[in-house]
Amino acid sequence: MGSVYRRGDSYVGKYKDENGIWVRKTLGRHPSINKTIAKEILKDIERKVKLGQHGMVKAIIPSLADFTNDYLSYVRDTVKKRSWKRDELCLRHLKDFFKGRKLSDIQPQDVDDYKASRLREVAPATVNRELEVLRHLFHLAERWNKFFGKNPASRAGLLPLNNHKERILSLDEEKRLLNACDPYMRNIIITALYTGMRKGEVISLKWENVDLDNGIITIDQTNAKSKKARRIPINSVIRRLLLEQRLKSAGNDYVFLSSKGSPYLRQDSLNRAFTLALQKADIKGLRFHDLRHTAATRMIESGFSIVAVKEILGHASLDMTMRYAHPNESLRSALEGLSSYYSDTFGHNSGHMNNNP
């Protein structure tokens, strides 16, 4: 039976290898792990020794840099992840920081050190995107028996964020923004405002998913964030816009093309043009995703049911859609409903209430 003890700021495990020889191994550093976690790590090592896996594991565990190519091939070719290019960019920073380190050598404290280093250069949200990629990479390595143990990125966790307050575009701002846009960009923004579609769903929309005869846009599950297909009705504004786009697309599979007449291949393709349009229109604090928030808010303010808006937006639950319903208005409506109920039931003055002591 092995044992765990502390040496300096590290926990060391002592155990017998496959040949019955006592081995000492550093299990992690304090405070990233405590003695309880160190014992669990040692127990896992001893289990692998009994199964004859431990010696093999040491030989096959790759470095982070080496496994990066396998990960990118998987997300690009097998999963068909549309944002794999962004993953590739995230991994460049991770490879630079963990240069030469095997996956088994990376501990939660190392991930925390990475956070501190990157925060000197980029925003917390950017660091969290990189940490999510690192977490997924470790999950894949574990599935493929290239890594054994607890995922250090999961254990280190993400940075806390001051969540961006949902910004709703005013009608005046909408007019200024559309006037500031180039025509190809204007139609994309109008589509987002009139359908609630996400940016990725708009720029990846193909004509095969547009049914002008029945007035339906179908979002394939491969393009939907929820991985569930959904159907969005086309209103008169979008129908007219799509007819114009069909003439412009000149037989291209994609509905919306860039200023160069080519499809958008990346999620961030619109960033520069959108930012320039905002600057020209003197609009601050607006993200492209806020156009979706604007569409949802306007639908609910126009009297559409929460359930209908949920289906159009493709939300997984009503709770996600309810955030667009102003709580004060909901409460006021509920109390007005009670007022109407009592008036209809007991008479206009609700005199029964005056009889209470």
C-alpha positions as CSV (number, residue, x, y, z in Angstrom):
1,M,0.0,0.0,0.0
2,G,1.4,3.4,-1.0
3,S,1.6,6.6,0.9
4,V,1.4,10.3,0.4
5,Y,3.5,12.9,2.1
6,R,4.3,16.6,1.5
7,R,7.7,17.8,0.4
8,G,8.0,21.6,0.3
9,D,4.9,22.8,-1.6
10,S,4.4,19.5,-3.4
11,Y,2.6,16.3,-2.6
12,V,4.6,13.1,-3.3
13,G,3.2,9.7,-3.7
14,K,5.1,6.5,-2.9
15,Y,4.0,3.2,-4.6
16,K,5.3,0.0,-6.1
17,D,5.6,-0.2,-9.9
18,E,5.0,-3.3,-12.1
19,N,8.3,-4.8,-10.9
20,G,7.6,-4.4,-7.2
21,I,10.1,-1.5,-6.9
22,W,9.2,1.4,-4.7
23,V,8.7,4.6,-6.8
24,R,8.3,8.2,-5.6
25,K,6.3,10.6,-7.8
26,T,5.3,14.2,-7.4
27,L,1.5,14.3,-7.6
28,G,0.9,18.1,-7.6
29,R,1.6,21.3,-5.9
30,H,-0.2,23.0,-3.0
31,P,-2.7,24.7,-3.1
32,S,-3.7,23.4,-6.5
33,I,-4.3,20.0,-4.7
34,N,-4.7,19.0,-1.1
35,K,-3.7,15.7,0.6
36,T,-7.1,14.2,-0.1
37,I,-6.8,14.8,-3.9
38,A,-3.2,13.6,-3.8
39,K,-4.4,10.3,-2.3
40,E,-7.0,9.9,-5.0
41,I,-4.3,10.5,-7.7
42,L,-2.1,7.9,-6.0
43,K,-5.0,5.4,-5.8
44,D,-5.6,5.9,-9.5
45,I,-1.9,5.2,-10.3
46,E,-1.9,2.0,-8.2
47,R,-5.0,0.8,-10.0
48,K,-3.3,1.3,-13.4
49,V,-0.2,-0.5,-12.1
50,K,-2.5,-3.5,-11.2
51,L,-4.1,-3.5,-14.6
52,G,-0.7,-3.3,-16.3
53,Q,-1.5,0.1,-17.8
54,H,0.8,2.4,-15.9
55,G,4.0,1.7,-17.8
56,M,2.2,1.9,-21.1
57,V,0.6,5.2,-20.1
58,K,4.0,6.9,-19.5
59,A,5.1,5.9,-22.9
60,I,2.1,7.1,-24.9
61,I,1.1,10.3,-23.3
62,P,1.9,13.1,-25.8
63,S,2.9,16.7,-25.3
64,L,0.2,19.3,-25.6
65,A,1.9,20.5,-28.8
66,D,1.9,17.0,-30.3
67,F,-1.7,16.3,-29.5
68,T,-2.9,19.6,-30.9
69,N,-2.7,18.3,-34.5
70,D,-4.9,15.3,-33.5
71,Y,-7.4,17.5,-31.8
72,L,-7.7,19.9,-34.7
73,S,-8.1,17.1,-37.2
74,Y,-10.9,15.7,-35.1
75,V,-12.9,18.9,-34.7
76,R,-12.3,19.9,-38.4
77,D,-12.8,16.6,-40.2
78,T,-14.9,14.5,-37.8
79,V,-17.1,16.9,-35.8
80,K,-17.1,19.4,-38.7
81,K,-16.9,22.3,-36.2
82,R,-17.4,25.5,-38.0
83,S,-15.2,27.5,-35.6
84,W,-12.2,25.1,-35.8
85,K,-10.1,28.0,-37.1
86,R,-10.7,29.8,-33.8
87,D,-9.7,26.7,-31.9
88,E,-6.5,26.7,-33.9
89,L,-5.7,30.3,-32.9
90,C,-6.5,29.5,-29.2
91,L,-4.1,26.5,-29.3
92,R,-1.3,28.7,-30.6
93,H,-1.2,30.6,-27.4
94,L,-1.6,27.4,-25.3
95,K,1.2,25.7,-27.1
96,D,3.5,28.6,-26.6
97,F,2.9,28.7,-22.9
98,F,3.0,24.9,-22.3
99,K,6.0,24.4,-24.7
100,G,7.4,20.8,-24.4
101,R,5.0,19.9,-21.5
102,K,3.3,16.5,-21.7
103,L,-0.4,16.4,-21.0
104,S,0.2,14.5,-17.7
105,D,2.6,17.2,-16.5
106,I,0.0,20.0,-16.7
107,Q,-1.6,20.7,-13.3
108,P,-4.5,23.1,-12.3
109,Q,-2.0,25.6,-10.9
110,D,-0.3,25.6,-14.4
111,V,-3.6,26.5,-15.9
112,D,-4.1,29.3,-13.3
113,D,-0.6,30.6,-14.3
114,Y,-1.7,30.6,-17.9
115,K,-4.8,32.7,-16.9
116,A,-2.6,35.3,-15.1
117,S,-0.2,35.5,-18.1
118,R,-2.9,35.9,-20.7
119,L,-4.8,38.5,-18.7
120,R,-2.0,40.8,-19.2
121,E,-2.7,40.8,-23.0
122,V,-6.4,40.0,-23.5
123,A,-9.9,40.2,-21.9
124,P,-11.2,37.5,-19.5
125,A,-13.7,36.4,-22.1
126,T,-10.9,35.6,-24.6
127,V,-9.0,33.7,-21.9
128,N,-12.1,31.6,-21.1
129,R,-12.5,30.7,-24.8
130,E,-9.0,29.4,-24.8
131,L,-9.6,27.5,-21.6
132,E,-12.7,25.9,-23.1
133,V,-10.6,24.6,-26.0
134,L,-8.0,23.3,-23.6
135,R,-10.7,21.5,-21.6
136,H,-12.2,19.9,-24.7
137,L,-8.7,18.8,-25.8
138,F,-8.1,17.0,-22.5
139,H,-11.5,15.3,-22.7
140,L,-10.6,14.0,-26.2
141,A,-7.2,12.8,-25.0
142,E,-8.8,11.0,-22.2
143,R,-11.3,9.3,-24.6
144,W,-8.4,8.2,-26.8
145,N,-6.3,6.9,-23.8
146,K,-3.7,9.6,-24.4
147,F,-4.3,11.1,-20.9
148,F,-5.2,9.6,-17.5
149,G,-6.4,11.6,-14.5
150,K,-8.5,14.6,-13.8
151,N,-8.8,17.3,-16.4
152,P,-6.7,20.2,-15.1
153,A,-8.6,22.8,-17.2
154,S,-11.9,21.6,-15.7
155,R,-10.5,21.7,-12.2
156,A,-8.9,25.1,-12.6
157,G,-12.3,26.5,-13.9
158,L,-13.0,29.6,-15.9
159,L,-12.5,33.3,-15.0
160,P,-15.5,35.2,-13.6
161,L,-17.0,37.6,-16.1
162,N,-19.0,40.7,-15.7
163,N,-21.7,39.6,-18.2
164,H,-22.4,42.0,-21.0
165,K,-25.8,43.6,-20.3
166,E,-28.1,42.8,-23.2
167,R,-28.3,45.8,-25.4
168,I,-31.4,46.6,-27.4
169,L,-31.2,48.7,-30.5
170,S,-33.5,51.7,-30.6
171,L,-35.4,52.5,-33.8
172,D,-33.3,55.7,-34.3
173,E,-30.1,53.7,-33.9
174,E,-31.4,51.1,-36.3
175,K,-32.0,53.7,-39.0
176,R,-28.5,55.2,-38.5
177,L,-26.9,51.8,-38.5
178,L,-28.6,50.7,-41.8
179,N,-27.7,54.0,-43.4
180,A,-24.1,53.5,-42.4
181,C,-23.8,50.0,-43.8
182,D,-22.8,48.8,-47.2
183,P,-25.7,47.1,-49.1
184,Y,-24.3,43.6,-48.5
185,M,-24.0,44.2,-44.8
186,R,-27.4,46.0,-44.5
187,N,-29.3,42.9,-45.7
188,I,-27.5,40.7,-43.2
189,I,-28.4,43.1,-40.3
190,I,-32.1,43.4,-41.5
191,T,-32.3,39.6,-41.6
192,A,-31.0,39.3,-38.0
193,L,-33.4,41.9,-36.8
194,Y,-36.4,40.4,-38.5
195,T,-35.8,36.7,-37.8
196,G,-33.7,36.6,-34.5
197,M,-31.2,34.4,-36.3
198,R,-27.6,34.2,-34.9
199,K,-24.8,35.7,-37.0
200,G,-23.5,32.2,-37.8
201,E,-26.9,31.1,-38.9
202,V,-27.3,34.1,-41.2
203,I,-24.0,34.0,-43.0
204,S,-24.1,30.2,-43.4
205,L,-27.7,30.2,-44.8
206,K,-28.0,28.3,-48.1
207,W,-30.7,28.6,-50.7
208,E,-31.6,24.9,-50.2
209,N,-32.9,26.0,-46.7
210,V,-35.1,28.8,-48.0
211,D,-38.6,27.9,-49.1
212,L,-40.1,31.1,-50.6
213,D,-43.2,29.4,-51.7
214,N,-44.2,28.4,-48.2
215,G,-42.4,31.2,-46.5
216,I,-40.0,29.2,-44.3
217,I,-36.3,29.3,-43.5
218,T,-35.0,26.1,-42.1
219,I,-32.0,26.2,-39.8
220,D,-30.1,22.8,-40.1
221,Q,-29.1,21.2,-36.9
222,T,-25.5,21.4,-38.1
223,N,-25.7,25.2,-38.0
224,A,-27.9,25.6,-34.9
225,K,-26.2,26.2,-31.6
226,S,-28.7,23.9,-29.9
227,K,-27.9,21.1,-32.5
228,K,-31.7,21.0,-33.2
229,A,-33.2,22.0,-36.5
230,R,-35.9,24.7,-36.4
231,R,-38.2,26.5,-38.9
232,I,-38.5,30.3,-39.0
233,P,-41.5,31.9,-40.8
234,I,-40.6,34.6,-43.4
235,N,-42.4,37.9,-43.1
236,S,-43.0,40.3,-46.0
237,V,-39.8,42.3,-45.4
238,I,-37.5,39.2,-45.4
239,R,-39.4,37.7,-48.4
240,R,-38.7,40.9,-50.5
241,L,-35.0,40.9,-49.3
242,L,-34.5,37.3,-50.2
243,L,-35.9,37.8,-53.7
244,E,-33.3,40.6,-54.1
245,Q,-30.6,38.4,-52.7
246,R,-31.4,35.6,-55.2
247,L,-30.7,38.0,-58.1
248,K,-27.4,39.1,-56.5
249,S,-26.2,35.5,-55.6
250,A,-25.9,34.6,-59.3
251,G,-26.4,30.9,-58.7
252,N,-24.2,30.6,-55.6
253,D,-25.3,28.1,-52.9
254,Y,-25.1,30.7,-50.1
255,V,-27.7,33.4,-49.6
256,F,-25.4,36.1,-48.3
257,L,-22.1,36.9,-50.0
258,S,-19.3,39.2,-49.0
259,S,-18.4,42.4,-50.8
260,K,-16.0,40.3,-52.9
261,G,-18.9,38.0,-54.0
262,S,-17.7,35.0,-52.0
263,P,-19.3,33.1,-49.1
264,Y,-18.4,33.9,-45.5
265,L,-16.1,31.1,-44.2
266,R,-15.5,32.3,-40.6
267,Q,-17.7,33.6,-37.8
268,D,-15.5,36.7,-37.4
269,S,-15.7,37.6,-41.1
270,L,-18.2,40.5,-40.4
271,N,-16.4,41.9,-37.3
272,R,-14.5,44.7,-39.1
273,A,-17.3,45.8,-41.3
274,F,-19.8,45.8,-38.4
275,T,-17.4,47.8,-36.2
276,L,-16.9,50.4,-38.9
277,A,-20.6,50.7,-39.4
278,L,-21.1,51.3,-35.7
279,Q,-18.5,53.9,-35.6
280,K,-19.9,55.7,-38.6
281,A,-23.4,55.6,-37.1
282,D,-22.0,56.7,-33.7
283,I,-23.5,53.7,-31.9
284,K,-21.6,52.4,-28.8
285,G,-21.8,49.2,-26.8
286,L,-23.6,47.1,-29.4
287,R,-22.6,43.6,-30.5
288,F,-23.9,41.8,-33.5
289,H,-25.6,39.3,-31.1
290,D,-27.6,42.1,-29.6
291,L,-29.6,42.2,-32.9
292,R,-31.0,38.9,-31.8
293,H,-31.9,40.3,-28.4
294,T,-33.5,43.2,-30.1
295,A,-35.6,40.9,-32.3
296,A,-36.8,38.9,-29.3
297,T,-37.7,42.0,-27.3
298,R,-39.6,43.5,-30.1
299,M,-41.6,40.3,-30.7
300,I,-42.6,40.1,-27.1
301,E,-43.4,43.8,-26.9
302,S,-45.6,43.4,-30.0
303,G,-47.7,40.8,-28.1
304,F,-46.3,37.5,-29.4
305,S,-46.5,34.6,-27.0
306,I,-43.4,33.5,-25.1
307,V,-43.8,30.0,-26.6
308,A,-43.8,31.3,-30.1
309,V,-40.7,33.4,-29.5
310,K,-39.0,30.5,-27.9
311,E,-39.6,28.3,-31.0
312,I,-38.4,31.0,-33.4
313,L,-35.2,31.7,-31.5
314,G,-34.6,28.0,-30.9
315,H,-34.2,28.3,-27.1
316,A,-33.9,25.1,-25.1
317,S,-36.2,26.3,-22.4
318,L,-38.8,29.0,-21.7
319,D,-36.5,30.4,-19.0
320,M,-34.1,31.6,-21.6
321,T,-36.9,33.4,-23.5
322,M,-38.5,34.9,-20.4
323,R,-35.6,37.2,-19.8
324,Y,-36.9,39.3,-22.7
325,A,-40.3,39.8,-21.0
326,H,-40.0,42.9,-18.7
327,P,-40.8,41.6,-15.2
328,N,-42.5,44.8,-14.1
329,E,-44.8,44.7,-17.1
330,S,-45.6,41.0,-16.4
331,L,-46.5,41.8,-12.8
332,R,-48.6,44.8,-13.8
333,S,-50.5,42.7,-16.4
334,A,-51.1,40.0,-13.8
335,L,-52.6,42.5,-11.3
336,E,-54.7,44.2,-14.1
337,G,-56.0,40.7,-14.9
338,L,-57.1,40.3,-11.3
339,S,-58.8,43.7,-11.4
340,S,-60.7,42.7,-14.5
341,Y,-61.7,39.4,-12.9
342,Y,-63.1,41.0,-9.8
343,S,-64.9,43.6,-11.9
344,D,-66.5,41.0,-14.1
345,T,-67.4,38.7,-11.1
346,F,-68.5,41.2,-8.4
347,G,-69.3,44.3,-10.2
348,H,-67.4,47.4,-11.4
349,N,-66.5,48.7,-7.9
350,S,-65.5,45.4,-6.4
351,G,-67.6,46.4,-3.4
352,H,-67.1,43.0,-1.7
353,M,-63.6,44.1,-0.8
354,N,-65.0,47.0,1.2
355,N,-66.9,44.7,3.5
356,N,-63.7,43.4,5.0
357,P,-62.9,44.7,8.5
